[in-house]
Amino acid sequence: MQDRLFRVAGQIAAPYGEAPSQLVLDELAELTAAVKRQAAEFDHFLATDAVAFNKFAAEQGVQALRIEKPAGN
C-alpha cells in the first residue's frame, strides 16, 4: 500500500497547478478507505488482544506492553 500512496502523492504533486485526474482521485479514495480500515483493525487489536495480553502478563508479574493513544485522539 505504501508504494500506491507514494505514487498517488506524486501524481497529485507533479502536475503543479493542475487538478488531479478522476483516476487519481478514485485511487486516493480507495487508499483512504483502506487506511481507515487498517486503523480500525489496529484500534480493535489494542482494545482486545493487547488488553488481554497485558492482563495475562500482569498476572505473571511482567509489564509487557504499554500502548496509549496520542493526546487529542
PDB file with one MODEL, atoms N, CA, C and O in Angstrom:
MODEL        1
ATOM      1  N   MET A   1       0.823  -1.183   0.000  1.00  0.00           N
ATOM      2  CA  MET A   1       0.000   0.000   0.000  1.00  0.00           C
ATOM      3  C   MET A   1       0.872   1.254   0.000  1.00  0.00           C
ATOM      4  O   MET A   1       0.505   2.275  -0.581  1.00  0.00           O
ATOM      5  N   GLN A   2       2.017   1.171   0.649  1.00  0.00           N
ATOM      6  CA  GLN A   2       2.883   2.338   0.721  1.00  0.00           C
ATOM      7  C   GLN A   2       3.300   2.815  -0.665  1.00  0.00           C
ATOM      8  O   GLN A   2       3.339   4.018  -0.924  1.00  0.00           O
ATOM      9  N   ASP A   3       3.613   1.874  -1.557  1.00  0.00           N
ATOM     10  CA  ASP A   3       4.010   2.275  -2.901  1.00  0.00           C
ATOM     11  C   ASP A   3       2.867   2.971  -3.635  1.00  0.00           C
ATOM     12  O   ASP A   3       3.095   3.915  -4.391  1.00  0.00           O
ATOM     13  N   ARG A   4       1.639   2.507  -3.411  1.00  0.00           N
ATOM     14  CA  ARG A   4       0.482   3.162  -4.028  1.00  0.00           C
ATOM     15  C   ARG A   4       0.296   4.572  -3.474  1.00  0.00           C
ATOM     16  O   ARG A   4      -0.021   5.498  -4.220  1.00  0.00           O
ATOM     17  N   LEU A   5       0.493   4.733  -2.171  1.00  0.00           N
ATOM     18  CA  LEU A   5       0.369   6.059  -1.568  1.00  0.00           C
ATOM     19  C   LEU A   5       1.403   7.024  -2.132  1.00  0.00           C
ATOM     20  O   LEU A   5       1.079   8.168  -2.450  1.00  0.00           O
ATOM     21  N   PHE A   6       2.643   6.569  -2.257  1.00  0.00           N
ATOM     22  CA  PHE A   6       3.690   7.421  -2.823  1.00  0.00           C
ATOM     23  C   PHE A   6       3.392   7.771  -4.273  1.00  0.00           C
ATOM     24  O   PHE A   6       3.591   8.908  -4.702  1.00  0.00           O
ATOM     25  N   ARG A   7       2.914   6.783  -5.025  1.00  0.00           N
ATOM     26  CA  ARG A   7       2.599   7.031  -6.433  1.00  0.00           C
ATOM     27  C   ARG A   7       1.488   8.068  -6.567  1.00  0.00           C
ATOM     28  O   ARG A   7       1.596   8.991  -7.374  1.00  0.00           O
ATOM     29  N   VAL A   8       0.426   7.923  -5.787  1.00  0.00           N
ATOM     30  CA  VAL A   8      -0.687   8.876  -5.852  1.00  0.00           C
ATOM     31  C   VAL A   8      -0.222  10.263  -5.421  1.00  0.00           C
ATOM     32  O   VAL A   8      -0.594  11.262  -6.035  1.00  0.00           O
ATOM     33  N   ALA A   9       0.593  10.326  -4.364  1.00  0.00           N
ATOM     34  CA  ALA A   9       1.111  11.622  -3.927  1.00  0.00           C
ATOM     35  C   ALA A   9       1.909  12.284  -5.042  1.00  0.00           C
ATOM     36  O   ALA A   9       1.801  13.491  -5.257  1.00  0.00           O
ATOM     37  N   GLY A  10       2.707  11.497  -5.746  1.00  0.00           N
ATOM     38  CA  GLY A  10       3.475  12.040  -6.864  1.00  0.00           C
ATOM     39  C   GLY A  10       2.587  12.500  -8.006  1.00  0.00           C
ATOM     40  O   GLY A  10       2.858  13.522  -8.636  1.00  0.00           O
ATOM     41  N   GLN A  11       1.527  11.749  -8.273  1.00  0.00           N
ATOM     42  CA  GLN A  11       0.610  12.122  -9.347  1.00  0.00           C
ATOM     43  C   GLN A  11      -0.174  13.383  -9.000  1.00  0.00           C
ATOM     44  O   GLN A  11      -0.578  14.130  -9.891  1.00  0.00           O
ATOM     45  N   ILE A  12      -0.385  13.616  -7.731  1.00  0.00           N
ATOM     46  CA  ILE A  12      -1.081  14.833  -7.319  1.00  0.00           C
ATOM     47  C   ILE A  12      -0.122  16.026  -7.354  1.00  0.00           C
ATOM     48  O   ILE A  12      -0.496  17.118  -7.781  1.00  0.00           O
ATOM     49  N   ALA A  13       1.101  15.810  -6.907  1.00  0.00           N
ATOM     50  CA  ALA A  13       2.060  16.912  -6.789  1.00  0.00           C
ATOM     51  C   ALA A  13       2.763  17.259  -8.101  1.00  0.00           C
ATOM     52  O   ALA A  13       3.115  18.418  -8.320  1.00  0.00           O
ATOM     53  N   ALA A  14       2.969  16.284  -8.967  1.00  0.00           N
ATOM     54  CA  ALA A  14       3.785  16.501 -10.157  1.00  0.00           C
ATOM     55  C   ALA A  14       3.217  17.556 -11.119  1.00  0.00           C
ATOM     56  O   ALA A  14       3.946  18.473 -11.498  1.00  0.00           O
ATOM     57  N   PRO A  15       1.976  17.461 -11.517  1.00  0.00           N
ATOM     58  CA  PRO A  15       1.477  18.478 -12.444  1.00  0.00           C
ATOM     59  C   PRO A  15       1.067  19.746 -11.682  1.00  0.00           C
ATOM     60  O   PRO A  15      -0.119  20.009 -11.482  1.00  0.00           O
ATOM     61  N   TYR A  16       2.061  20.515 -11.266  1.00  0.00           N
ATOM     62  CA  TYR A  16       1.836  21.687 -10.421  1.00  0.00           C
ATOM     63  C   TYR A  16       0.794  22.614 -11.047  1.00  0.00           C
ATOM     64  O   TYR A  16       0.874  22.964 -12.225  1.00  0.00           O
ATOM     65  N   GLY A  17      -0.172  22.995 -10.238  1.00  0.00           N
ATOM     66  CA  GLY A  17      -1.187  23.931 -10.693  1.00  0.00           C
ATOM     67  C   GLY A  17      -2.349  23.287 -11.418  1.00  0.00           C
ATOM     68  O   GLY A  17      -3.272  23.984 -11.839  1.00  0.00           O
ATOM     69  N   GLU A  18      -2.326  21.970 -11.574  1.00  0.00           N
ATOM     70  CA  GLU A  18      -3.416  21.265 -12.246  1.00  0.00           C
ATOM     71  C   GLU A  18      -4.153  20.379 -11.235  1.00  0.00           C
ATOM     72  O   GLU A  18      -3.554  19.827 -10.312  1.00  0.00           O
ATOM     73  N   ALA A  19      -5.447  20.265 -11.434  1.00  0.00           N
ATOM     74  CA  ALA A  19      -6.243  19.383 -10.579  1.00  0.00           C
ATOM     75  C   ALA A  19      -5.905  17.921 -10.887  1.00  0.00           C
ATOM     76  O   ALA A  19      -5.614  17.590 -12.036  1.00  0.00           O
ATOM     77  N   PRO A  20      -5.939  17.053  -9.890  1.00  0.00           N
ATOM     78  CA  PRO A  20      -5.691  15.629 -10.151  1.00  0.00           C
ATOM     79  C   PRO A  20      -6.798  15.050 -11.030  1.00  0.00           C
ATOM     80  O   PRO A  20      -7.941  15.507 -11.004  1.00  0.00           O
ATOM     81  N   SER A  21      -6.430  14.043 -11.800  1.00  0.00           N
ATOM     82  CA  SER A  21      -7.407  13.393 -12.673  1.00  0.00           C
ATOM     83  C   SER A  21      -8.404  12.592 -11.843  1.00  0.00           C
ATOM     84  O   SER A  21      -8.171  12.313 -10.667  1.00  0.00           O
ATOM     85  N   GLN A  22      -9.497  12.235 -12.463  1.00  0.00           N
ATOM     86  CA  GLN A  22     -10.508  11.441 -11.766  1.00  0.00           C
ATOM     87  C   GLN A  22      -9.953  10.081 -11.360  1.00  0.00           C
ATOM     88  O   GLN A  22     -10.314   9.563 -10.303  1.00  0.00           O
ATOM     89  N   LEU A  23      -9.078   9.489 -12.181  1.00  0.00           N
ATOM     90  CA  LEU A  23      -8.471   8.207 -11.826  1.00  0.00           C
ATOM     91  C   LEU A  23      -7.640   8.326 -10.546  1.00  0.00           C
ATOM     92  O   LEU A  23      -7.683   7.452  -9.681  1.00  0.00           O
ATOM     93  N   VAL A  24      -6.895   9.405 -10.443  1.00  0.00           N
ATOM     94  CA  VAL A  24      -6.081   9.626  -9.249  1.00  0.00           C
ATOM     95  C   VAL A  24      -6.985   9.842  -8.037  1.00  0.00           C
ATOM     96  O   VAL A  24      -6.715   9.304  -6.963  1.00  0.00           O
ATOM     97  N   LEU A  25      -8.045  10.617  -8.195  1.00  0.00           N
ATOM     98  CA  LEU A  25      -8.977  10.846  -7.097  1.00  0.00           C
ATOM     99  C   LEU A  25      -9.654   9.552  -6.667  1.00  0.00           C
ATOM    100  O   LEU A  25      -9.877   9.329  -5.476  1.00  0.00           O
ATOM    101  N   ASP A  26      -9.983   8.696  -7.637  1.00  0.00           N
ATOM    102  CA  ASP A  26     -10.606   7.408  -7.311  1.00  0.00           C
ATOM    103  C   ASP A  26      -9.642   6.521  -6.521  1.00  0.00           C
ATOM    104  O   ASP A  26     -10.028   5.882  -5.543  1.00  0.00           O
ATOM    105  N   GLU A  27      -8.380   6.493  -6.963  1.00  0.00           N
ATOM    106  CA  GLU A  27      -7.395   5.682  -6.239  1.00  0.00           C
ATOM    107  C   GLU A  27      -7.156   6.261  -4.845  1.00  0.00           C
ATOM    108  O   GLU A  27      -6.997   5.507  -3.884  1.00  0.00           O
ATOM    109  N   LEU A  28      -7.127   7.572  -4.724  1.00  0.00           N
ATOM    110  CA  LEU A  28      -6.969   8.198  -3.419  1.00  0.00           C
ATOM    111  C   LEU A  28      -8.129   7.829  -2.494  1.00  0.00           C
ATOM    112  O   LEU A  28      -7.921   7.586  -1.305  1.00  0.00           O
ATOM    113  N   ALA A  29      -9.331   7.787  -3.025  1.00  0.00           N
ATOM    114  CA  ALA A  29     -10.495   7.394  -2.222  1.00  0.00           C
ATOM    115  C   ALA A  29     -10.368   5.941  -1.763  1.00  0.00           C
ATOM    116  O   ALA A  29     -10.683   5.626  -0.616  1.00  0.00           O
ATOM    117  N   GLU A  30      -9.906   5.053  -2.651  1.00  0.00           N
ATOM    118  CA  GLU A  30      -9.693   3.654  -2.278  1.00  0.00           C
ATOM    119  C   GLU A  30      -8.646   3.539  -1.172  1.00  0.00           C
ATOM    120  O   GLU A  30      -8.826   2.803  -0.202  1.00  0.00           O
ATOM    121  N   LEU A  31      -7.561   4.270  -1.334  1.00  0.00           N
ATOM    122  CA  LEU A  31      -6.489   4.214  -0.343  1.00  0.00           C
ATOM    123  C   LEU A  31      -6.938   4.798   0.990  1.00  0.00           C
ATOM    124  O   LEU A  31      -6.580   4.276   2.046  1.00  0.00           O
ATOM    125  N   THR A  32      -7.710   5.862   0.955  1.00  0.00           N
ATOM    126  CA  THR A  32      -8.232   6.455   2.181  1.00  0.00           C
ATOM    127  C   THR A  32      -9.085   5.442   2.938  1.00  0.00           C
ATOM    128  O   THR A  32      -8.963   5.300   4.155  1.00  0.00           O
ATOM    129  N   ALA A  33      -9.943   4.745   2.212  1.00  0.00           N
ATOM    130  CA  ALA A  33     -10.790   3.726   2.836  1.00  0.00           C
ATOM    131  C   ALA A  33      -9.932   2.594   3.413  1.00  0.00           C
ATOM    132  O   ALA A  33     -10.209   2.102   4.506  1.00  0.00           O
ATOM    133  N   ALA A  34      -8.902   2.184   2.686  1.00  0.00           N
ATOM    134  CA  ALA A  34      -8.032   1.102   3.156  1.00  0.00           C
ATOM    135  C   ALA A  34      -7.287   1.518   4.426  1.00  0.00           C
ATOM    136  O   ALA A  34      -7.165   0.723   5.358  1.00  0.00           O
ATOM    137  N   VAL A  35      -6.797   2.738   4.469  1.00  0.00           N
ATOM    138  CA  VAL A  35      -6.089   3.222   5.656  1.00  0.00           C
ATOM    139  C   VAL A  35      -7.045   3.280   6.846  1.00  0.00           C
ATOM    140  O   VAL A  35      -6.677   2.906   7.960  1.00  0.00           O
ATOM    141  N   LYS A  36      -8.266   3.746   6.613  1.00  0.00           N
ATOM    142  CA  LYS A  36      -9.255   3.800   7.701  1.00  0.00           C
ATOM    143  C   LYS A  36      -9.581   2.401   8.212  1.00  0.00           C
ATOM    144  O   LYS A  36      -9.735   2.203   9.418  1.00  0.00           O
ATOM    145  N   ARG A  37      -9.690   1.420   7.299  1.00  0.00           N
ATOM    146  CA  ARG A  37      -9.949   0.038   7.723  1.00  0.00           C
ATOM    147  C   ARG A  37      -8.800  -0.487   8.575  1.00  0.00           C
ATOM    148  O   ARG A  37      -9.019  -1.098   9.621  1.00  0.00           O
ATOM    149  N   GLN A  38      -7.574  -0.245   8.119  1.00  0.00           N
ATOM    150  CA  GLN A  38      -6.421  -0.737   8.874  1.00  0.00           C
ATOM    151  C   GLN A  38      -6.307  -0.060  10.233  1.00  0.00           C
ATOM    152  O   GLN A  38      -5.944  -0.703  11.217  1.00  0.00           O
ATOM    153  N   ALA A  39      -6.610   1.222  10.294  1.00  0.00           N
ATOM    154  CA  ALA A  39      -6.584   1.924  11.583  1.00  0.00           C
ATOM    155  C   ALA A  39      -7.643   1.355  12.517  1.00  0.00           C
ATOM    156  O   ALA A  39      -7.393   1.198  13.713  1.00  0.00           O
ATOM    157  N   ALA A  40      -8.819   1.047  11.988  1.00  0.00           N
ATOM    158  CA  ALA A  40      -9.884   0.458  12.806  1.00  0.00           C
ATOM    159  C   ALA A  40      -9.477  -0.932  13.299  1.00  0.00           C
ATOM    160  O   ALA A  40      -9.749  -1.286  14.446  1.00  0.00           O
ATOM    161  N   GLU A  41      -8.830  -1.717  12.441  1.00  0.00           N
ATOM    162  CA  GLU A  41      -8.357  -3.042  12.851  1.00  0.00           C
ATOM    163  C   GLU A  41      -7.313  -2.927  13.955  1.00  0.00           C
ATOM    164  O   GLU A  41      -7.315  -3.719  14.897  1.00  0.00           O
ATOM    165  N   PHE A  42      -6.428  -1.949  13.844  1.00  0.00           N
ATOM    166  CA  PHE A  42      -5.408  -1.756  14.864  1.00  0.00           C
ATOM    167  C   PHE A  42      -6.047  -1.300  16.170  1.00  0.00           C
ATOM    168  O   PHE A  42      -5.672  -1.777  17.241  1.00  0.00           O
ATOM    169  N   ASP A  43      -6.999  -0.388  16.093  1.00  0.00           N
ATOM    170  CA  ASP A  43      -7.716   0.042  17.298  1.00  0.00           C
ATOM    171  C   ASP A  43      -8.411  -1.139  17.968  1.00  0.00           C
ATOM    172  O   ASP A  43      -8.421  -1.246  19.194  1.00  0.00           O
ATOM    173  N   HIS A  44      -8.991  -2.023  17.160  1.00  0.00           N
ATOM    174  CA  HIS A  44      -9.641  -3.218  17.699  1.00  0.00           C
ATOM    175  C   HIS A  44      -8.612  -4.116  18.395  1.00  0.00           C
ATOM    176  O   HIS A  44      -8.868  -4.644  19.477  1.00  0.00           O
ATOM    177  N   PHE A  45      -7.456  -4.282  17.765  1.00  0.00           N
ATOM    178  CA  PHE A  45      -6.372  -5.060  18.376  1.00  0.00           C
ATOM    179  C   PHE A  45      -5.981  -4.470  19.727  1.00  0.00           C
ATOM    180  O   PHE A  45      -5.825  -5.199  20.707  1.00  0.00           O
ATOM    181  N   LEU A  46      -5.822  -3.144  19.776  1.00  0.00           N
ATOM    182  CA  LEU A  46      -5.442  -2.502  21.032  1.00  0.00           C
ATOM    183  C   LEU A  46      -6.497  -2.710  22.110  1.00  0.00           C
ATOM    184  O   LEU A  46      -6.169  -2.897  23.282  1.00  0.00           O
ATOM    185  N   ALA A  47      -7.762  -2.677  21.709  1.00  0.00           N
ATOM    186  CA  ALA A  47      -8.853  -2.791  22.672  1.00  0.00           C
ATOM    187  C   ALA A  47      -9.106  -4.226  23.119  1.00  0.00           C
ATOM    188  O   ALA A  47      -9.731  -4.438  24.159  1.00  0.00           O
ATOM    189  N   THR A  48      -8.641  -5.205  22.370  1.00  0.00           N
ATOM    190  CA  THR A  48      -8.945  -6.596  22.702  1.00  0.00           C
ATOM    191  C   THR A  48      -7.670  -7.399  22.981  1.00  0.00           C
ATOM    192  O   THR A  48      -7.365  -7.699  24.135  1.00  0.00           O
ATOM    193  N   ASP A  49      -6.942  -7.740  21.946  1.00  0.00           N
ATOM    194  CA  ASP A  49      -5.784  -8.626  22.098  1.00  0.00           C
ATOM    195  C   ASP A  49      -4.691  -8.029  22.988  1.00  0.00           C
ATOM    196  O   ASP A  49      -4.138  -8.724  23.840  1.00  0.00           O
ATOM    197  N   ALA A  50      -4.382  -6.751  22.794  1.00  0.00           N
ATOM    198  CA  ALA A  50      -3.328  -6.134  23.603  1.00  0.00           C
ATOM    199  C   ALA A  50      -3.743  -6.064  25.062  1.00  0.00           C
ATOM    200  O   ALA A  50      -2.925  -6.289  25.954  1.00  0.00           O
ATOM    201  N   VAL A  51      -5.011  -5.754  25.310  1.00  0.00           N
ATOM    202  CA  VAL A  51      -5.510  -5.708  26.686  1.00  0.00           C
ATOM    203  C   VAL A  51      -5.435  -7.097  27.318  1.00  0.00           C
ATOM    204  O   VAL A  51      -4.990  -7.235  28.458  1.00  0.00           O
ATOM    205  N   ALA A  52      -5.863  -8.118  26.592  1.00  0.00           N
ATOM    206  CA  ALA A  52      -5.819  -9.488  27.112  1.00  0.00           C
ATOM    207  C   ALA A  52      -4.384  -9.923  27.379  1.00  0.00           C
ATOM    208  O   ALA A  52      -4.103 -10.559  28.395  1.00  0.00           O
ATOM    209  N   PHE A  53      -3.478  -9.582  26.470  1.00  0.00           N
ATOM    210  CA  PHE A  53      -2.077  -9.942  26.658  1.00  0.00           C
ATOM    211  C   PHE A  53      -1.501  -9.255  27.883  1.00  0.00           C
ATOM    212  O   PHE A  53      -0.802  -9.880  28.680  1.00  0.00           O
ATOM    213  N   ASN A  54      -1.795  -7.962  28.035  1.00  0.00           N
ATOM    214  CA  ASN A  54      -1.295  -7.237  29.205  1.00  0.00           C
ATOM    215  C   ASN A  54      -1.852  -7.802  30.496  1.00  0.00           C
ATOM    216  O   ASN A  54      -1.142  -7.875  31.499  1.00  0.00           O
ATOM    217  N   LYS A  55      -3.110  -8.201  30.485  1.00  0.00           N
ATOM    218  CA  LYS A  55      -3.708  -8.803  31.683  1.00  0.00           C
ATOM    219  C   LYS A  55      -2.979 -10.095  32.033  1.00  0.00           C
ATOM    220  O   LYS A  55      -2.625 -10.325  33.189  1.00  0.00           O
ATOM    221  N   PHE A  56      -2.758 -10.935  31.027  1.00  0.00           N
ATOM    222  CA  PHE A  56      -2.029 -12.186  31.258  1.00  0.00           C
ATOM    223  C   PHE A  56      -0.624 -11.903  31.767  1.00  0.00           C
ATOM    224  O   PHE A  56      -0.171 -12.540  32.718  1.00  0.00           O
ATOM    225  N   ALA A  57       0.070 -10.956  31.146  1.00  0.00           N
ATOM    226  CA  ALA A  57       1.433 -10.640  31.560  1.00  0.00           C
ATOM    227  C   ALA A  57       1.456 -10.112  32.988  1.00  0.00           C
ATOM    228  O   ALA A  57       2.341 -10.473  33.764  1.00  0.00           O
ATOM    229  N   ALA A  58       0.490  -9.259  33.346  1.00  0.00           N
ATOM    230  CA  ALA A  58       0.425  -8.723  34.708  1.00  0.00           C
ATOM    231  C   ALA A  58       0.210  -9.844  35.712  1.00  0.00           C
ATOM    232  O   ALA A  58       0.774  -9.823  36.807  1.00  0.00           O
ATOM    233  N   GLU A  59      -0.603 -10.819  35.339  1.00  0.00           N
ATOM    234  CA  GLU A  59      -0.822 -11.971  36.220  1.00  0.00           C
ATOM    235  C   GLU A  59       0.461 -12.756  36.432  1.00  0.00           C
ATOM    236  O   GLU A  59       0.621 -13.422  37.454  1.00  0.00           O
ATOM    237  N   GLN A  60       1.371 -12.682  35.477  1.00  0.00           N
ATOM    238  CA  GLN A  60       2.662 -13.367  35.583  1.00  0.00           C
ATOM    239  C   GLN A  60       3.720 -12.475  36.230  1.00  0.00           C
ATOM    240  O   GLN A  60       4.859 -12.895  36.435  1.00  0.00           O
ATOM    241  N   GLY A  61       3.324 -11.221  36.554  1.00  0.00           N
ATOM    242  CA  GLY A  61       4.265 -10.304  37.193  1.00  0.00           C
ATOM    243  C   GLY A  61       5.163  -9.564  36.230  1.00  0.00           C
ATOM    244  O   GLY A  61       6.234  -9.092  36.609  1.00  0.00           O
ATOM    245  N   VAL A  62       4.732  -9.461  34.981  1.00  0.00           N
ATOM    246  CA  VAL A  62       5.545  -8.816  33.953  1.00  0.00           C
ATOM    247  C   VAL A  62       4.756  -7.658  33.351  1.00  0.00           C
ATOM    248  O   VAL A  62       3.576  -7.799  33.029  1.00  0.00           O
ATOM    249  N   GLN A  63       5.422  -6.509  33.201  1.00  0.00           N
ATOM    250  CA  GLN A  63       4.796  -5.414  32.461  1.00  0.00           C
ATOM    251  C   GLN A  63       5.207  -5.593  31.008  1.00  0.00           C
ATOM    252  O   GLN A  63       6.385  -5.466  30.675  1.00  0.00           O
ATOM    253  N   ALA A  64       4.252  -5.885  30.147  1.00  0.00           N
ATOM    254  CA  ALA A  64       4.584  -6.265  28.778  1.00  0.00           C
ATOM    255  C   ALA A  64       4.462  -5.128  27.785  1.00  0.00           C
ATOM    256  O   ALA A  64       5.465  -4.671  27.237  1.00  0.00           O
ATOM    257  N   LEU A  65       3.263  -4.673  27.550  1.00  0.00           N
ATOM    258  CA  LEU A  65       3.024  -3.638  26.539  1.00  0.00           C
ATOM    259  C   LEU A  65       2.426  -2.405  27.184  1.00  0.00           C
ATOM    260  O   LEU A  65       1.529  -2.493  28.022  1.00  0.00           O
ATOM    261  N   ARG A  66       2.929  -1.282  26.787  1.00  0.00           N
ATOM    262  CA  ARG A  66       2.323  -0.024  27.237  1.00  0.00           C
ATOM    263  C   ARG A  66       1.948   0.733  25.979  1.00  0.00           C
ATOM    264  O   ARG A  66       2.787   1.355  25.326  1.00  0.00           O
ATOM    265  N   ILE A  67       0.684   0.665  25.661  1.00  0.00           N
ATOM    266  CA  ILE A  67       0.200   1.275  24.438  1.00  0.00           C
ATOM    267  C   ILE A  67      -0.847   2.312  24.808  1.00  0.00           C
ATOM    268  O   ILE A  67      -1.850   2.002  25.450  1.00  0.00           O
ATOM    269  N   GLU A  68      -0.600   3.535  24.396  1.00  0.00           N
ATOM    270  CA  GLU A  68      -1.528   4.608  24.669  1.00  0.00           C
ATOM    271  C   GLU A  68      -1.793   5.369  23.379  1.00  0.00           C
ATOM    272  O   GLU A  68      -0.920   5.490  22.520  1.00  0.00           O
ATOM    273  N   LYS A  69      -3.007   5.876  23.260  1.00  0.00           N
ATOM    274  CA  LYS A  69      -3.315   6.727  22.122  1.00  0.00           C
ATOM    275  C   LYS A  69      -2.715   8.103  22.369  1.00  0.00           C
ATOM    276  O   LYS A  69      -2.666   8.561  23.510  1.00  0.00           O
ATOM    277  N   PRO A  70      -2.258   8.765  21.314  1.00  0.00           N
ATOM    278  CA  PRO A  70      -1.736  10.117  21.477  1.00  0.00           C
ATOM    279  C   PRO A  70      -2.814  11.059  22.010  1.00  0.00           C
ATOM    280  O   PRO A  70      -4.005  10.853  21.775  1.00  0.00           O
ATOM    281  N   ALA A  71      -2.389  12.074  22.714  1.00  0.00           N
ATOM    282  CA  ALA A  71      -3.344  13.053  23.254  1.00  0.00           C
ATOM    283  C   ALA A  71      -4.133  13.681  22.107  1.00  0.00           C
ATOM    284  O   ALA A  71      -3.592  13.969  21.039  1.00  0.00           O
ATOM    285  N   GLY A  72      -5.415  13.883  22.356  1.00  0.00           N
ATOM    286  CA  GLY A  72      -6.265  14.508  21.347  1.00  0.00           C
ATOM    287  C   GLY A  72      -6.967  13.514  20.455  1.00  0.00           C
ATOM    288  O   GLY A  72      -7.752  13.921  19.599  1.00  0.00           O
ATOM    289  N   ASN A  73      -6.718  12.217  20.619  1.00  0.00           N
ATOM    290  CA  ASN A  73      -7.385  11.210  19.776  1.00  0.00           C
ATOM    291  C   ASN A  73      -8.392  10.427  20.553  1.00  0.00           C
ATOM    292  O   ASN A  73      -9.044   9.541  20.001  1.00  0.00           O
TER     293      ASN A  73
ENDMDL
END
